[in-house]
Amino acid sequence: MPKLGMEPIRKTALVKATITEIGRAGSLDVTVGQIAKRAGMSTALAHHYFGGKEQIFLAAMRHILTLYSAEVRGALATAATPEARLEAILLASFSATNFRREVVSAWLNFYVLAQTVPGARRLLAVYQRRLHANILHALRPLIGARADAVTEALGALIDGVYLREALSPRPSDGKAAVRMLQAYLSAELRN
């Protein structure tokens, strides 16, 4: 007989184990067995809850996106000016929660997965639209008609910093990433 209330606990453990295993491997080349072992349960139970590796990966990305989204919303709730909104987005994007080695690795592999898996492509599109909308909302009052182009560039720069981080042997440094992007924004706001 199944233990009542264990399903959400086990699913969360599997999602966290998935992120850890992707970070350890640096790729999606992990098995459900490795994920289940890290979570302290059987492979059969992992398959029972998610159906397969692709579904576990998608659940892990939903988890990462949920944490990121909550952090951005919380930071934006206290941002009173367009400049503060931009800073809030950058700080959330490179916070200790969102810019950990295993999360960065999961993001990189999520982009790879989105090339072939429609569910991943949809999740990525939602993230990109929200990021674009948040940045554009902050930039439009500051630079008017140039806001859309600068928004596209800033989104690409954020993705690029994540890509470089995934390939870097150094420890993550979210503060340095924020400073670099703030310098870019300062230059754009002066033009």
C-alpha positions in Angstrom: 0.0 0.0 0.0 1.4 3.4 -1.0 2.3 5.9 1.7 -0.1 8.8 1.6 1.4 12.2 0.8 4.7 10.7 -0.4 4.2 11.4 -4.1 5.0 15.2 -4.0 8.0 14.5 -1.7 9.4 11.8 -4.0 8.8 13.9 -7.2 10.6 16.8 -5.7 13.5 14.5 -4.7 13.6 13.2 -8.2 13.6 16.7 -9.7 16.4 17.9 -7.5 18.4 14.7 -8.2 17.9 15.3 -11.9 19.4 18.8 -11.7 22.3 17.5 -9.6 23.0 14.6 -12.0 22.8 16.9 -15.1 25.2 19.2 -13.3 27.6 16.4 -12.4 27.6 14.9 -16.0 27.4 18.3 -17.7 25.0 16.8 -20.2 21.7 15.0 -20.5 23.7 11.7 -20.7 22.3 10.5 -17.4 20.1 7.5 -16.8 16.8 7.3 -14.8 18.7 4.8 -12.6 21.3 7.4 -11.7 18.7 10.0 -11.0 16.6 7.5 -8.9 19.7 6.3 -7.0 20.7 10.0 -6.1 17.1 10.5 -4.9 17.2 7.3 -2.8 14.6 5.4 -4.6 14.1 2.7 -7.3 14.2 3.3 -11.0 10.8 1.7 -11.2 9.4 4.3 -8.9 11.0 7.2 -10.9 9.4 5.7 -14.0 6.1 5.4 -12.2 6.0 9.1 -11.3 7.3 10.6 -14.5 7.1 7.9 -17.2 10.6 8.4 -18.6 13.7 10.5 -18.7 12.3 13.2 -21.0 9.5 13.9 -18.6 11.9 14.0 -15.6 14.0 16.5 -17.5 11.0 18.7 -18.3 9.9 18.5 -14.7 13.3 19.7 -13.6 13.2 22.6 -16.0 9.7 23.6 -14.8 11.1 23.5 -11.3 14.0 25.8 -12.3 11.7 28.1 -14.2 9.3 28.3 -11.2 12.1 29.2 -8.8 13.4 31.8 -11.3 10.0 33.3 -11.9 9.2 33.6 -8.2 12.5 35.3 -7.6 12.0 37.8 -10.5 8.4 38.5 -9.4 9.6 39.1 -5.8 12.4 41.4 -6.9 10.1 43.3 -9.3 7.5 43.8 -6.6 9.8 46.2 -4.7 11.3 47.9 -7.8 9.9 51.4 -8.0 11.8 52.8 -11.0 12.6 51.4 -14.5 16.3 51.3 -13.5 15.4 49.3 -10.3 13.3 46.9 -12.5 16.3 46.2 -14.7 18.5 45.6 -11.7 15.9 43.3 -10.2 15.9 41.2 -13.4 19.7 41.0 -13.5 20.0 40.2 -9.8 17.4 37.4 -10.0 19.0 36.0 -13.2 22.4 35.7 -11.5 21.3 35.0 -7.9 22.9 32.2 -5.8 19.8 30.1 -6.5 19.7 30.6 -10.2 23.4 30.8 -11.1 24.6 27.5 -9.4 26.8 25.2 -11.5 24.1 22.5 -11.8 21.3 24.9 -12.7 23.5 26.5 -15.3 24.3 23.1 -16.7 20.6 22.2 -16.7 19.8 25.5 -18.7 22.5 24.7 -21.3 21.1 21.2 -21.7 17.5 22.5 -21.7 18.4 24.6 -24.8 19.7 21.4 -26.5 16.5 19.5 -25.5 14.3 22.3 -26.9 15.7 21.7 -30.4 14.0 18.3 -30.6 11.3 18.1 -27.8 8.2 20.2 -28.3 7.4 20.4 -24.6 10.9 21.8 -23.9 10.5 24.2 -26.8 7.3 25.5 -25.4 8.8 26.0 -21.9 11.7 27.9 -23.4 9.4 30.1 -25.5 7.4 31.0 -22.3 10.7 31.9 -20.5 12.0 34.0 -23.4 8.7 35.9 -23.8 8.5 36.7 -20.1 12.1 37.8 -20.0 11.6 40.0 -23.1 8.4 41.5 -21.7 10.0 42.3 -18.3 13.1 43.9 -19.8 11.1 45.8 -22.4 8.8 47.2 -19.8 11.7 48.6 -17.9 13.6 49.9 -20.9 10.8 51.5 -22.9 10.5 54.6 -20.5 14.3 55.0 -20.5 15.2 54.7 -24.2 11.9 54.7 -26.2 12.1 53.2 -29.7 15.5 51.6 -29.1 14.1 49.5 -26.3 13.2 46.5 -28.4 16.7 46.1 -29.9 18.4 46.6 -26.5 16.0 44.1 -25.0 16.9 41.5 -27.6 20.6 42.2 -27.0 20.3 42.0 -23.2 18.4 38.7 -23.4 21.2 37.3 -25.7 23.8 38.5 -23.3 22.2 36.8 -20.3 22.0 33.6 -22.3 25.7 34.1 -23.4 26.8 34.5 -19.8 25.1 31.2 -18.9 26.8 29.5 -21.8 30.2 30.8 -20.8 29.5 29.8 -17.2 28.6 26.2 -18.3 32.0 26.0 -20.1 34.1 27.7 -17.4 36.3 25.8 -14.9 36.0 28.7 -12.4 33.3 28.8 -9.6 30.1 30.7 -10.5 30.3 34.5 -9.9 26.8 36.0 -10.3 28.0 39.4 -9.0 30.6 39.7 -11.7 27.9 38.7 -14.3 25.6 41.4 -13.0 28.4 44.1 -13.1 29.2 43.2 -16.7 25.6 43.5 -17.8 25.1 46.7 -15.8 28.0 48.2 -17.7 26.4 47.2 -21.0 23.1 48.8 -19.9 24.8 52.0 -18.7 26.4 52.4 -22.1 23.1 51.8 -23.8 21.3 54.3 -21.6 23.8 57.0 -22.3 23.4 56.7 -26.1 
